[in-house]
Each structure stands twice: as structure tokens, then as C-alpha cells.
């Protein structure tokens, strides 16, 4: 993509949102790098150098623009990367930037040697994993400095810097000003409870449709959707083994193409993980124009069957979503929500949030495993069948031992196969979990009731043939079919 400088400059001139996050431009006359949607004065082509990532621009000596704020640029979808390993590694580095992340541990988790991952990463992004991780931390810190009233020390700790001195030195080295100087230059909104961070996306973004999906599946006590915003509780375990609980609120700022994410201060030790999960749940890496380019042929079947800007509804808590998927087998969405709420009420951790309707966190895999062989009696009293109780226990087991990769699978088909080998989990449930928890973009649920209804009178075989034209975005096709009902 970076080889055609004239085309990139044309995208910069047009402020084309389709390219936001896909490249950055360094301007030699100012020493600043920008997003392609930046509204600053147009630089001359001769002064522009184009980069794949913000990290590469910073390693070349450029500072982030204070107007367009490169830290808000949306990321890339998995299918955008020529090297799947490099992008999965980049996602993990972003996720773990607030902790003492080690590149060799990340490589091992992805199933590769440290040396191989470093080589692939350098080939794809032209920076080392350590340089990329450092940029992630700096940009997160910049986001917090310009968007919150957190102290500089709290910002340094939340962004993963080991000490305030280290943070100040690196910030000044890269951005040519101190964190305090940056705050004086950029006005920020006053916090109204919690810490608010902005996350960008590529328009168009069908927020109401996505929010409606979550509203219909919200677990009482754990999630709520009202007044155009999504709220939920959250529980994490830190690298030191400490349990951290809190709440978060997500709302859309359509005028600026970004989501505002407010989290309780109790979640600051795990802020990068929280933001990573929000990005996945609300599909902020999506390029809606690329998806629509492939799926627009759906409109030949029925007008407006595919709508540009449709997002793939992910999930914040993969275990929670998987349990709900098992509960929802062969019963209504509403009935499954009732059972999930009973489980949360019986096993979840009570939590004071100050938000109406949010009272507890969803139980962890360890909470479920602690029931032992008596799980069928415990869940039976809540109205859950024995077969589903056993399936949920199996899910808790594989979540606990890491047998299945629910976060960054190299081959989702392998993880789907492992799921179907668990007793009580069929093909529909396994594929649904892969679509929502693993972010798999190419899942098609031809046996789903809603899909069959939307594509009637086509047979399942005919539907599969149609769906071949929708690769690699068949998950988005499935969501469009659901929305059409």
C-alpha cells in the first residue's frame, strides 16, 4: 500500500476516512505525524513520508499531532494483515502494554519462537515488537493526559511505565515536551465520575443496531443498555494474581467518529485490557467499506439486505458469552437471558457501582469449577438442564487450562473443532462462540433460524453456495441477515 505515494496523498487531500488507521503521514516541515483525516493545513507532497504504523512514524523521529490525535486512530482487522502472526502479536502487545509484557512470552503463547516472531513483526511493521510496545504505552499515556484529570503518576502507571522518571524521560525524548507541558497545550473535558478515554472508529457506524443487539442479550445485574449507552461490570485478575472489579460505560460520539469509554478508577491497573476488550466488543477495527464492497451483492437477493456500517457484535467477557450461548441452545433469547441472570445472581460477586441495574460481576470459570460434581444440582435449582450444566462445566475447564484459544487463535477452525468435541456443544454453538468471542469474520450459520428465515426459500445447501461469494466477511453477512428481520 505504501508504494503508491500519489494515491496516499490523494487520500490525505480528501481526508478519506476509509484510510484512517491504515497509514500515517510524517510531515518533514513540522516534525509531526498525522492521521489521513487530519484537518490541519495540507502539507506539500514533497514533505510527506507515509508509514504503516504510528510506531514506525515515531521511530523516524516524528511527534504525534495534537489536532488529529493519532492515538485515536482505529486499528486493522485481522484479514487486513499479510502476516496474520504479526497482527495477532500487535494486538497482544496493545492488550498487555499496561503490564510487564515480555516479547518471548507473547511469542510462546502464539506458538512461535521469539526469533521468528521478531523477524515477522519487523517485516510487517518495520519496527521491533519492543518499539511497538513502547509506542502503545506512549499513545495510551497521551490519551489519558489529554482526556482525563488523572495525575501524571497515575497516567504513567496505567500506561505500563515502571516509574514516573522513566515515563517523563521517554515522553520528552519522543515528543519534545513534558507530560505537564502537553496538558497545558490541550484543553480537556472535566471528568464526571470515573476515567474517560476516547477510541476511534471508521464511519459509517450503525451504533443503534449494535446497541440493540446487546440490549436484547444483556444479563440483568451484569449489563444494562439505556439512553443510548452500554454499561457493565467487569472483573480481572492482574499479573500479580490480585482480583480487580469495577464498571464501565460506553457511549457513541458520532460527530467525532469515536466512542467515549468511562471506567471506574478501580480498573486503572488493567486499563489496556479493558480498552482492548471494548475495541473487540464494539468491532472498532472494522473497515466498513471493505466489508460492504464484498457483501453488496447480498442486495441482489433483497434490496437493503446488506447495510454499510454494520458491525460484528463481539463480547467483553468470552466465558460469559460462551455460557450464555450454551444456555440459549433451542430456547428463546429472552429465556437464555433469564437463566444467565440467575447464574450471575447465585455465583457472581456483588459490586457497588452507583449505576442503576449493575449489581454484580459474572462468575469466573474458577467460580463454576468450585461447584465440583454438584454443579447439576446447583444449576438445576436455577432451571438449567443437566446436559447444559455439564457443558458449562466443560467450558469452565477449557477456559481454566487454556486448552482453547478464545483470544488470538491462529487457526479459528482448529478452535471450533475443539469446541465441538466438548460434550453438549454443537456446531452452531461453537461457530457462534468463534464469531463473537474470537472475532472470526468468516463464520456462516446456515442452520440458524434467523438466517434461514431471512434467506427463505433457499435450502441450507443453496445458502452455503450463496455465502461463498461473501468470504471473508460471512460473519458480517450473518449479522446483516439477522438485522433484516
Steps between C-alpha positions, in 0.01 A plus 500: 500500500781743587661471157241722328584836652274696265194290597573545870540873455165508319340323798664756731371788287147360507516433878372154404379321815534162325877527546494610863731271696627329185789742463653808665680794339814666633543865400867599482430875517335466843653182644146376571313189380124494436204282415372528138185670634692784668344844442827692530636695203579269209878430480686487169553154352879542511479548879298181557626157599247221546515234769311179574480559876529779755796315649689520170431873473625559854813294444572730205499796737148640450275619785123432508270777382307674778210575265412161347643295791647185339430306821130503401553338159309172456703182463500239226284192458678165508441446127674830422842364593716308257665344802232369734760424767627861504152644549409254773826586675422873463155447657656316794760773549223761510305284744797450732666841472385590852684206654857372491451336161784286364536434130625144549191415709270641234682302230463182705129565550458537123692176443815644341859561598602844619738539205239407239241737641747789510596438136138482379407808703787704355411392145136606547532818709864611451551535877587249771234369739666696783481825301136428420424431867669824604287698253184329630587615851586854394181543297285359781667743740438787256133400479472504880688828536278682251170332591502456878591677822719212621828602661811456289609221735171314456528543123850355502393197702181437298695512173750241620809709580697362790578841650407865467856592411510244219169631368609866506832422330344297218215746447737794471739303277226404253265799515740784585285619792415376846164341595415816697581721198267289284214552744544875484477496120192275462171587676320201648148424612438484871450147633150428629568182696751240386768539234392566141707393199416548131527219242466576128322306225448521123158634398229415421422327829153354565508565874128457561490158333801379699361638824167333427674165465668541839178625659314186401769282659597707805535298822305667779731617778809475276408713197254774415410699191308825536501859371724403208786359708630161609608434860640191668701366790844343456740283693865432419794324658825698481841354418564494875189287556293780654128517422381835362131589460326805361261638242510664160272709280516530118324766294530618143634840392392485137608857423862402561486133390603369838366318803534650847590228750469587868646252750505499876834598653521152653565363148802723430749217573348307206402793276670369181316168535170684553551715189609198295181317591286803419665525156417138431147512640410806293703393194708817478758341268241451223539664160130533403573593139712190443226281650226664295700471178474121533154471653315752283405206273261395778276784387441313172303248707296758690544880489678637808578151629854624566548842658838671502631568851362180654735378773575152629380488864790366704508444873675644805522174695553189286404253775184694581399503133580131451289403802213706366535332158470156662198613701339630180502168316145422381334766718419868445749782545288636786489165680877460469545847650284404796713192572825697463372763746418226752852359472649848545278562802593166660875492429605853402688741724286784643624844395404859585501698175268794548345410163137384512469131416870411536543299818748218444765350273447180304657189658844394379592150375652431844171596668321239288766233547479551878153340486666170411282203414205667670459752217192324361315541831607863542408596144193275501351715775544797265316326216804385299483147360758239600643482149557874484642505853760243398579693181557818702732310733697381194524858377630610840761226485636593155500869591694417815765279342540705181425201279310722256621843386201735529707816448750484213459167315731448204256250348145557626387181326721299737345670805148445362579130460622480861178665616281250313690217667366620837189312599189715470646753252384465141615659176271805525613582855869453418479722192297763685763512776776530240318786328438704812781406742786435257400771253491256207381695197419202277240298693170418330217346704294334229298297755405808704126567513538870424735438208265241350205736539685792339609287203178300454418307286865405437613162632804475735706373207395796284573740787853364533552548127380860524724562800811394307477837325513677839838374619692614705215699658233233549464589869395851394261344248344300784450814710346683203256212454403517867455876481277468192239322714 
